[in-house]
Amino acid sequence: MLESLTGLGLATSAGLNAYIPLLSIGLLARYTDLITLPSSWAWMENGWTLAIIAVLLAIEFVADKVPMIDHVNDFLQTFVRPTAGGLAFGAVSGAQTVTVSDPGSFFTSHQWVPIVAGGAISLGVHGMKAVSRPLINATTVGFGAPIVSTIEDFASVALSVVAIVLPILVLLFLVLLFLGFGWLMRRRKRRKQEQAAARWAAAQGWRPS
């Protein structure tokens, strides 16, 4: 159970920001005892790997906060975030953490399963993010992009750490994520209805007094 929650949390984090969970796994494995990666995933804590991920994170951090550029970034990240989610889920499926001492008990065989599952989860979260961002930009004239992006980055960091240290809280994060997305979709629907009503009124030649 804890193994799946850890992987779920990291894959969800990758859907918000591809590089934060990978960097979190690498740094925690390299400098702490919170996670011990199996030999096949030891490359994630290599200094060069961490440096490359840090540079990519810096680029993503800036691009995701600029209106219009964030849409292009989301398109490109459609391929990157699921890959990162699969890598994150795959790495922890064989790693020992402070809460999981026998990770192989959950993924005894079929080692491809956690990678595919992580990719699918990240793709779903990425889709929610990509759908929500145009609405946020439109309703805030672009000013909401850096604010929302910063919140997403903090959420990705928190979720990555929580997934490793206290994975049971991942469920709370997921509930909040879906509630927030549901609220945005209801707002989007109301906005479309208001726009349709305004167009109908204009077509009828109606003008407010």
Salt bridges, closest charged atoms under 4 A:
GLU60 OE2 - ARG81 NH2 2.88
ASP64 OD2 - LYS129 NZ 3.01
ASP64 OD2 - ARG133 NH2 3.27
ASP70 OD1 - HIS71 ND1 3.60
ASP70 OD2 - ARG133 NH1 3.09
ASP74 OD1 - ARG81 NH1 2.99
GLU152 OE1 - LYS129 NZ 2.31
GLU152 OE1 - ARG133 NH2 2.87
ASP153 OD2 - LYS65 NZ 2.61
